[in-house]
Amino acid sequence: MFKAKSALGAVLISIMSLSVPGALLARAPETVDDLYKVDSKKFDEVFLLPGVDFRPYTKVMIDDPEVAFERNWQRDYNRSSGSLSNRISDRDAERILGAAREGLAEVFAGAFGKAGYEVVAAPGPDVLRIKVDVINLRINAPDVNSSARSRTYAREAGQAKIIIEARDSMSGALLGRAVDARRIGGSGFLTVRSRVSNRSDFGQAFKRWAQLSVEGLEALKDTPPVSSGN
């Protein structure tokens, strides 16, 4: 059973900015991949490996992100498209995914670099390996190469689910995971959506996730390692 000492109860934080009550677990803990689920105010689900001291990690290694559309999104969008010229080709889809992958890597590297972490390309004893995946990506006004003039109105730019994992770069041990699904660029009103607004809205969401990652790591380094016992 996972136990948090009373002195740590109020400061147990996952890699993604946790806020944990004094009595962390009143029942048998939920575990995934040897990680224990803890409460989070910032993310839908957060899991943390007990006994990890994050203080030695002064550098980060950002793995190439993976991005995937929501299942059947391209097919369903094309079926509802009012014009053949507005349909999403396979080439369009791959270009959108490529831009998202590039944007994620740049944003996360920038956020950690700005916080004073050296972003490196090789493992080391002081290197934390960060993996970022985005799944269930849905875009309401996709970036399509079309000569047709049309407008897309929607209350939001789309949606996405992010999975952020932190590993020890030397051993590959999984230290933490955060999962969060969000609607992106919601205004509450029907608004004209375009490739320009999409890039802005999704870019802001990526930056927010990256900043929370940095803040979570900083908080972990300011607290003693979480203890566990039988």
N, C-alpha and C positions, 0 to 999 in steps of 0.2 A: 504494500500500500504506500502511496505517496503522501508524505507528511511535510507540511511547511511549518517551521518554527514560528511561534507567535511574533517574534521580532521581525520576521520576514513577511508576515502575512499581508501587511499593507504595502509592501514594496516589490512583491513578486511581479516581474514584468517580462513579458515575452519579447521576442526580437522585434515585434511590431507594436510597441507601446501598450503594454497591458495595464490594467488596473484591477488588482485582485483583492477581495475582501479578506478580513482577518481569518475567517474559517474557510480556507480555500476549497476543501472537499469534505462534504458531510457524508458522502457515500463513496462506493467504489469508483475510482477514477476511470475516465474514458481514455484509452490509449490507442495510438495509431503509430506503427513503425517505431515502437518503444518511446514515443513522445507522449507526454501527458497533456491532456486538454486543460486549458486554463481560461478564465474569463477575460474578455477584452472589450473595451469600449470603442475601439477603433476599427476592428475587423470582425467579420462574421465568425471565424474560427481561428484559434491560435493554439499551437501545440509546442511544448518545450521539453527538451531533454534535461532531467535533473542532474545536478552536480557539475554543471559546466561553468567554468570561469572565463568570461569573455574579455577580461582585461588585457591578456597578451595580444589580442588581435588589433594591430595598428594599421594593417593594410587589407585591401579587399581585392578579390578577383571576380570579375563579372562574367559569368558564362553567357554564351549567345542565347538570347531569349527565344522562346517558341510562341507562336501566335496561331490560333485556330478559330475559324468562324463557328458560329452556332450551327449545329447539324441542320442541313437542308436550307440554310439561309439564302444562299445564292439561287437555288432552284425556286424557292418560294418568292423571292424578290422578282425574279425574271417572269414568273407567272402573273404577277400582279402589275408588271410594268405596262404602261400604256402605249409604248412604242418600242419597236425592235431596236432602234438606235439607243435606247436608254437601258438596254439589258446589260448585265454584267458578264463579260467574257471570262474565260479561265485566265486569260492574260491580265485582265483588269484585277481579278481576285488576287492573283499572285503578287501583283504590284502593290496592292493595298496591304497585304500581309508583310511584304518586304519592308515597306515604309514603317509599319508598326513595330517590327522587330528592331529596325535601326533606331527608331525613336526611343524605344524602351531602353536599349543599351546605352544610348547617349545620355538620357535623363538620369538613370541610376548611377552611372559613372560620374556624372556631373555633381549629383547631390552628395555622394560620398567624398569626392574630391574637394568640394567646397567646405565640407565639414572637417577637412584636415587629414583624411585617409589617403594614403598613396594607392592608386589603382594600378595593379600589376598584372602581368600575364602569366606568371609562373607560381606554383604552390610554394609555401614556406611555413615555418612554425608560427609565424605571426600574421598569416594570411587567412582571412575568412572568405570562403567561396560563396557567392550569391548567385542563385538561379531564379530567374523570373519567367513565368509562363502566363500567357493570357489565353483563356478559352471562352467559348460561348460568345464570341465577338459578333455583335449585330450593329449595323450602321444603317440609319434611316435614309441618309442621302449619300450614297457611296460615290467615290471619286471615279467616274466613268468617262472615258474618252468618247464624247458624243458631240455632234454638231447641232443636235436638236436643242431648242430653247425650251426649258421646262423648269418649274419650281416645285420643290418638295417642302411641304409644311408638316411639322411634327412638334410635339411638346418636349422632345428630347433628342439629342444627337444619336443615341443608341444605348447599348449596354455592353458590359464586359465583366468577366470574372478573372481575378488575378490570383496566382499561387506563387508565393515567395518562399524559397527555402534557403537556409544557411547551413553550410557544412564546413567542417575542418578541412582545409585544403590538402593537408598531408595524408590523413587517414581516410578521408571521404565520409567520415561519420556525420550523420544528419543531426544537427543541433536544434533546429527550430523550423517551424512552418507556419505561415499565415495564409488564410484564404479569405477573399472578400469579393462579393458581387455587387456591382453598382450600376445604376442608370446614369448615363453620362449626359451632361449638359442640359439637365431638366430646368425648364423655366416656368412650367405650369400653364403656359399659353402656347397656342399654335404659332410657330415661328418659322420663317423661311430657313431651311437648312441647305448647306452647300459643302463642297469639298474644303473651302476655307474655314467655315465654322466648325466642321468636323475635326480638322487638324488642331484647331484651338481648343475645343472642348476635350477631346481625348488627350491632348498634350497636357492640359491642366490636371486631368485625372492621373496620368502617369507621374507627373511631378509630385502630386499629393501622396501617392503611394510610396514614391522614393523617399520623400521627406520623412514620412512615418517610419520607414525602415531605419533611417539614420538616427532618428530620435530614440527609437527602441533600442538600438545597439548602445547608444550613449547611456541610456538609463540602466541597461544591464551592467555596463562597466562600472557604474557608480554603486552597485549593490553587491553584497557577498554572494557567492555561488549558492544556488538553491540546494538544500540537502534532501536526501531521501533515505528511507529506512523501511524495515519490515514491520 
